[in-house]
Every structure is written in structure tokens, then in C-alpha cells.
Amino acid sequence: MKRFHGNPILKPIPEHPWESRLVFNAAAISMDKNIHILYRAMGNDGVSRLGYARTSDGFQIDERLPLPIFEPTLEMERNGCEDPRLTLIDDELFMTYTALGERDHWQLYQISLTSIEADDFLDKNWSWNDRVLPFRGIRNKDAVVFPRKIDNKYVMLHRFDPDICVAYSDELKRWYDIRSVIGPRHKSWDSWKVGAAGTPIELNEGWLCIYHGVSYEKVYSLGVVMLDKDDPEKVLSRSEKPILKPTEDYERYGKVPNVVFSCGNVKVDGEVLIYYGGADSVLCVAAYELNELIPRK
Ligand code: BMA
């Protein structure tokens, strides 16, 4: 495993009010010979919006747009659009994110799902389709859609505290059969709660899913779980140890200390690039050999 020596790859830009304070958790997708990064950004108003950056080699940023490409429009997300994940299915890009709103003066976070035509995305024509709430009014986050149907159904991983759960859909609107896939493990780095990271990667062995685990000490680390190709509720193996834990200064010190949190991973030949937020303050990347990510039982 190698952390990029140039980490962090994205930092706040003080001159841009919407991203002047924090830039962190990001979706990443490889299309058209580039890796496209949608990152969560915050300015002084404390509202999360999404910014866009592009890299051709996965590490050096070649382009970064000066304005957000996605921001709250609906009442239920007035306090922010957080932690995006992207999945390409046929020619449509689906984005899940956490919508942060309020109910009875309490913060309410829930999953929201939208999409955009791949061509529009590549043309930077940000014509997103309607935003729908798969689990309206229910506290839920860390949602990501699998890149293909399984048994003729769309599948999503999401998090009903403290477990990673699954849900199925026929048309990406109504979701059903919610069941737990993995939960926290006692006396482990993932003892408090777990949540999916980026889009599951399909391998011969199964679905390679990177996830975050939180310990009782509130340290956020990353691990992997391999799910059965035909039955994503069946766990084939799960890493005993984290594949990434906060050790560098940019992971240990920041808005929220001791956090590595990922919403995006990209497989490039035999390597996987994992994009992750450091201490909820900056965006970083680490490269893994595919082999080292496959969990041994
Ligand atoms: C989670 C999410 C993430 C954040 C993490 C650590 O609940 O809100 O966006 O990175 O906490 O603070």
C-alpha cells in the first residue's frame, strides 16, 4: 500500500466561500480516460456542497472547477449534501449522498438518490435528475448502489446504525428487503459502527467492498469485506485488520481528528486507488495492489 507522497491532493481554497474551510469525502469514477472526483466542501456557512476535480493519472489534479456542481435545493437537505458516491449503470451515473435537513429542530440525515446522463456529466452539463428519498424520513447514510443488477434487481448498501445493510429495488425508487450484512465486531477497530465506502468492485472472487469502521475511541479506519457475487448478503471474508488507519498528521489533526473516510475507489488494472477524507478536512489518495485488498478468512 502506498499513500500518495503529495497528499493531500485537495485542500480548501480560502478565496472560494463555498469551499473555504474543508474539502474531504469524495466519490470517484473512471470514465473517458480520467478519474472524476466529486468532493464534499464546506465554507463558513457550514453547508456541504459538492465540487468537481479531474485527474488523468489518479494523483495530480489536472482540473478543478471554481463553483460547486451540486448543492442543496430541497428543504430536506437545506443543511447540506454530504458524502457522495457514484455508480455508472449503462449510460447513467447514479449518485447517492446524505441529505442533511431538520425535523422538529433536530438534525435529520437521510439518503438521497439522483442521477445524470454520462454524456452530460462528461460535458459538465450538470443537469441532474430529480432527487428521491429511498427511505423518506428515516435516519440513514453511507449509501452506494452496485454497478449492475443482481438477480434482476438493483442493490444498494446503506447504513442503519450500526450495521451495513442491503436493500433491493426494481426501478431505483422503491427499496425493499432491508437486511443487515455486517455489523460491528467486539474489541476490534470496527467495534462501534460500520458503513460502506465507495462502489463495490466486481472480481472473480466476489464483490470487493471497502468500508469504514469506527472504534469505541471514535477512530475511523478502512477495511474490506468480500460479498458473494450472486448473493450480496453472503459474506465470504472480511479483513481482520484495517487496510488504512489514521497515522499521518493530515489524518490525525483537523476538524474531526483521527478519521480516514472513503466514498470513492477506482480499479485501474491491478491496482485500486482509494480516495479518502483526512480528519474531515482534506482529500487524500492511497494506492493498493488488488491482491493485498482481498481479505483472507
Ligand atoms: C460520519 C460522516 C462522515 C464523516 C465521519 C467522521 O458520520 O458524517 O462524513 O467523515 O462521520 O466525522
Residues whose N, C-alpha, C, O or C-beta is under 5 A from the ligand:
A	BS01	BMA	D83 V256 V259 F261 D280
